[in-house]
């Protein structure tokens, strides 16, 4: 499990993640981050590690004039094809993504390939803790990076399935 946090200020998108990877019995810290930039798309992932790694490596299309349309059609199609190509289609491959580009932020879920546009969000097992932190810092005079760091730290502190280090990037 994991924690992924995203914020947009309308101009830039910021996404941060822990490095924990866990199952029912164990948690380890990854040496690679769970947040990446691929062809101008910033994303972080929760759920299947393999599906998240595919998003890092597939050929992402340009966002074009309507990133929502591109995400909902082209990116979903690329991801579905990659999952099928690598024979990963089963219940174990469910993943959630926070994806941003051009000052816009989205959630995408591979269970039903839904895409929702948001201003700030948190996903993964530590999501409720991070959302609480985002709520309490919403009116603070703080940078998006600081708010994300506090949200990640809240999840890492309170959830046994989240673990440091942390990575925060922006586009």
MOTA-V186628 format. One record per pair of residues at least 24 apart in sequence whose C-alpha atoms are under 8 Angstrom apart, sorted by the first residue. I is the first residue (numbers start at 1). GAP is how many residues later the second one is. Records with the same first field share a line. If there is no record, write none. Layout:
I = GAP / GAP
//
This chain:
1 = 45 / 46 / 123 / 124 / 125 / 160 / 161
2 = 44 / 45 / 121 / 122 / 123 / 124 / 159 / 160 / 161
3 = 43 / 119 / 120 / 121 / 122 / 123 / 124 / 127 / 149 / 152 / 153 / 159
4 = 40 / 41 / 42 / 94 / 118 / 119 / 120 / 123 / 148
5 = 93 / 115 / 116 / 117 / 118 / 122 / 125 / 143 / 146 / 147
6 = 92 / 99 / 113 / 114 / 115 / 116 / 142
7 = 98 / 112 / 113 / 114 / 137 / 141
8 = 95 / 96 / 97 / 111 / 112 / 136
9 = 94 / 110 / 135
10 = 93 / 94
11 = 91 / 92 / 93
12 = 89 / 90 / 91 / 92 / 158 / 159
13 = 29 / 87 / 88 / 89 / 90 / 91 / 92 / 157 / 158
14 = 86 / 130 / 131 / 154 / 155 / 156 / 157
15 = 27 / 28 / 29 / 83 / 133 / 153 / 154 / 155
16 = 28 / 132 / 133 / 136 / 150 / 151 / 152 / 153
17 = 27 / 135 / 149 / 150 / 151
18 = 134 / 138 / 144 / 145 / 146 / 147 / 148 / 149
19 = 143 / 144 / 145 / 146 / 147 / 148
20 = 141 / 142 / 143 / 144 / 145
21 = 140 / 141 / 142
22 = 139
27 = 134 / 135 / 136
28 = 135
29 = 134 / 135 / 136
33 = 133 / 134
34 = 133
35 = 132 / 133 / 134
36 = 133
40 = 61 / 131
41 = 58 / 59 / 60 / 130
42 = 57 / 58 / 59 / 127 / 128 / 129
43 = 54 / 55 / 56 / 57
44 = 53 / 54 / 55
45 = 50 / 51 / 52 / 53
46 = 49 / 50 / 51 / 77 / 78
47 = 46 / 47 / 48 / 49 / 77
48 = 44 / 45 / 46 / 47
50 = 43
51 = 32 / 37 / 42 / 43 / 44
52 = 43
54 = 25 / 28 / 29
55 = 24
58 = 24
63 = 38
67 = 34 / 35 / 37
68 = 47 / 49
71 = 44
72 = 41 / 42 / 43
76 = 37
96 = 27 / 28
97 = 26
98 = 25
100 = 71
101 = 70
102 = 69
103 = 68
125 = 34 / 36 / 37
126 = 29 / 30 / 32 / 33 / 35 / 36
127 = 28
128 = 27
129 = 25 / 26 / 29 / 30
130 = 24 / 25
//
